[in-house]
Amino acid sequence: MEDYKYLAIVKWAKEYIATEHLQPNDRFLSEKELCEIHGVSRQTVRQALNCLESENIICRLRGSGTFVKGGITKAPVRDMRIGVISTYFSDYIFPHIVTGIESVLNEAGIAMQLSITHNLVSEEAQALKTMIANGVQGLIVEPSKSALPNPNTALYQEIRNHRIPLVFFNAKYPWADFPLVAMDDEAAGKIVTDYLFQCGHSKIAGFFALDDIQGHKRYAGYMKSCLEHDIRTAEKDVFWFATSERNHIFNYAESRILSILYQSTAVVCYNDKLAVNLLRFCREHGINVPDDLSVVGIDDSKYASICDVPLTTVRHPHQVLGEAAARVLIDQMNSTHDKPEDKIFVPELVVRDSVRTTPEGRSLEK
């Protein structure tokens, strides 16, 4: 972590010179004193001093010490900038979330620096390091592979040690104690499954992402509904997939998926994008939706209303969620005492044409 710590010392030194009203030729702190104050190595302190010297803030005289050179007559104006890290951006609900974040930050006069991880923890680590090195005053982060062990725990601890406010959105790591702004994913899974039961279905399969917390929570809602309706075999009808493979599962697992569908009258999909791919798969295999098989999604993305069979789903509060995440972060930045609370949105069912209402439900089983 030493690769960016010196930048924090540079920023601190400028504020120290301003608040202590040090003038040109006044003595500045020694290397040893800076090491003790910041708990870093001499190499890191020397990097910081080299940077300050190149900016004509200080000068070092061999055998005499370090002195203020140009001086800073007033506290530097803070160029407020927030780092936003999202797993994806170009499509689905992500542009709406980022637009919501940006609108609130713009209103507050705060610039936004955006980075995309493609749901890779290695790219998440690089994004965090870059933003910290660039001196962001806060972070809004969607975690990568949030259900898996994460190698970036030391980096997040470093962020906490530097007292950089951080808010997670959509999900957060189980070990993290930063605030979360998200939709209630367990409720989302339960709402769509409950609706299928209300429509007369009892053989309900589920397709869920195994490597993120949202997939686990949506599965939990699905299972809760099944158990409440006394369906004890539901977990056997669940297909788990890695998010990186979501566009390929209908090729490499064709026989397994068909086996699940032929035993079911309805399917709960992890999200709308997967549901749209399932509709295409069903069409290619002569399975009619909703007459043969009912399908529900989650998120109410743009795909839900324009696909071949408009999807019954639950609405994700994307832009409002983004706005809320930005406000929680700003509140956190302005407060030195209160720990911000999580903000969880309750999803709303959106009924369209992809579910067949039947008193009994009908299986595809041959």
SULQUI-V620548 format. One record per residue. PHI is phi in whole degrees, 0 to 359 (NA if undefined). D_FIRST is the distance of its C-alpha to the first C-alpha in whole Angstrom. Layout:
((PHI | D_FIRST) (PHI | D_FIRST))
This chain:
((NA | 0) (298 | 4) (294 | 5) (234 | 6) (300 | 7) (298 | 10) (294 | 11) (294 | 12) (291 | 13) (301 | 16) (297 | 17) (298 | 17) (298 | 19) (297 | 21) (292 | 22) (296 | 23) (299 | 25) (289 | 27) (289 | 28) (272 | 29) (54 | 31) (287 | 30) (249 | 32) (309 | 32) (82 | 33) (289 | 32) (288 | 29) (257 | 26) (294 | 23) (277 | 22) (303 | 19) (299 | 20) (297 | 20) (294 | 17) (299 | 15) (291 | 17) (295 | 17) (259 | 13) (65 | 12) (235 | 10) (281 | 11) (297 | 14) (299 | 13) (294 | 10) (298 | 14) (295 | 16) (301 | 14) (295 | 14) (295 | 18) (300 | 19) (295 | 18) (297 | 20) (291 | 23) (294 | 23) (268 | 24) (63 | 26) (274 | 25) (227 | 25) (221 | 27) (245 | 26) (246 | 29) (302 | 29) (84 | 31) (246 | 31) (125 | 28) (247 | 26) (230 | 28) (291 | 28) (255 | 29) (279 | 30) (77 | 29) (232 | 29) (283 | 32) (214 | 30) (302 | 27) (298 | 26) (290 | 27) (279 | 24) (278 | 24) (292 | 23) (214 | 21) (247 | 20) (268 | 18) (242 | 20) (241 | 19) (238 | 22) (293 | 23) (221 | 26) (215 | 28) (292 | 31) (211 | 33) (60 | 34) (268 | 33) (295 | 30) (301 | 31) (292 | 33) (297 | 30) (295 | 28) (299 | 31) (297 | 32) (299 | 28) (297 | 29) (297 | 32) (289 | 31) (296 | 28) (299 | 31) (298 | 33) (270 | 31) (73 | 30) (247 | 26) (282 | 25) (239 | 23) (246 | 21) (254 | 21) (222 | 20) (246 | 21) (258 | 20) (55 | 23) (62 | 22) (246 | 20) (294 | 17) (294 | 15) (286 | 16) (297 | 15) (300 | 11) (295 | 12) (297 | 14) (297 | 11) (299 | 8) (297 | 11) (292 | 13) (295 | 10) (298 | 10) (277 | 14) (78 | 14) (296 | 16) (268 | 18) (190 | 18) (224 | 17) (238 | 20) (231 | 19) (261 | 22) (290 | 20) (264 | 20) (46 | 23) (294 | 22) (268 | 25) (256 | 23) (304 | 20) (247 | 17) (281 | 14) (263 | 11) (299 | 12) (295 | 9) (294 | 8) (293 | 11) (294 | 11) (296 | 8) (298 | 10) (295 | 13) (299 | 12) (275 | 12) (56 | 15) (271 | 15) (299 | 18) (216 | 18) (231 | 21) (271 | 22) (232 | 25) (72 | 27) (198 | 25) (214 | 22) (294 | 21) (301 | 23) (271 | 20) (275 | 19) (246 | 21) (284 | 20) (293 | 24) (237 | 25) (240 | 28) (200 | 30) (281 | 33) (286 | 35) (290 | 34) (296 | 36) (297 | 39) (300 | 39) (298 | 40) (287 | 42) (299 | 44) (289 | 45) (289 | 46) (304 | 48) (297 | 50) (297 | 51) (298 | 52) (298 | 54) (273 | 55) (99 | 57) (273 | 54) (225 | 53) (258 | 52) (244 | 49) (269 | 46) (219 | 42) (239 | 39) (224 | 36) (283 | 32) (270 | 31) (253 | 27) (226 | 27) (298 | 28) (301 | 30) (298 | 32) (294 | 32) (290 | 33) (293 | 36) (297 | 37) (299 | 37) (294 | 40) (301 | 42) (294 | 42) (300 | 43) (295 | 46) (298 | 47) (292 | 48) (296 | 49) (261 | 52) (62 | 52) (262 | 51) (265 | 50) (250 | 49) (300 | 46) (297 | 43) (285 | 45) (257 | 45) (254 | 42) (251 | 40) (260 | 36) (216 | 34) (277 | 31) (301 | 30) (292 | 29) (255 | 33) (300 | 34) (272 | 36) (240 | 38) (297 | 39) (283 | 42) (266 | 43) (281 | 41) (240 | 42) (304 | 46) (293 | 48) (296 | 46) (293 | 46) (299 | 49) (300 | 50) (294 | 48) (295 | 50) (292 | 53) (260 | 53) (236 | 52) (249 | 53) (204 | 50) (224 | 46) (264 | 43) (258 | 41) (309 | 37) (205 | 37) (295 | 39) (298 | 38) (295 | 39) (299 | 42) (296 | 43) (296 | 42) (293 | 44) (301 | 47) (295 | 47) (300 | 47) (297 | 50) (299 | 52) (293 | 52) (250 | 53) (70 | 56) (260 | 55) (272 | 56) (250 | 53) (258 | 54) (298 | 58) (270 | 56) (213 | 53) (269 | 51) (227 | 48) (235 | 45) (247 | 42) (216 | 39) (120 | 38) (50 | 41) (285 | 39) (297 | 41) (290 | 42) (297 | 44) (262 | 47) (247 | 47) (284 | 47) (306 | 50) (241 | 51) (309 | 49) (273 | 47) (283 | 47) (201 | 44) (239 | 42) (276 | 40) (275 | 37) (277 | 36) (329 | 34) (293 | 34) (297 | 35) (297 | 32) (299 | 30) (299 | 31) (296 | 31) (300 | 27) (295 | 27) (291 | 29) (298 | 27) (295 | 24) (298 | 26) (299 | 28) (295 | 24) (292 | 23) (270 | 27) (246 | 27) (253 | 25) (238 | 27) (288 | 28) (275 | 26) (299 | 27) (269 | 29) (297 | 29) (239 | 31) (243 | 33) (265 | 36) (275 | 39) (285 | 40) (240 | 43) (290 | 45) (239 | 47) (265 | 50) (230 | 51) (256 | 53) (270 | 51) (238 | 52) (265 | 56) (273 | 58) (212 | 60) (299 | 62) (240 | 61) (82 | 58) (229 | 59) (273 | 57) (276 | 57) (305 | 58) (258 | 60))
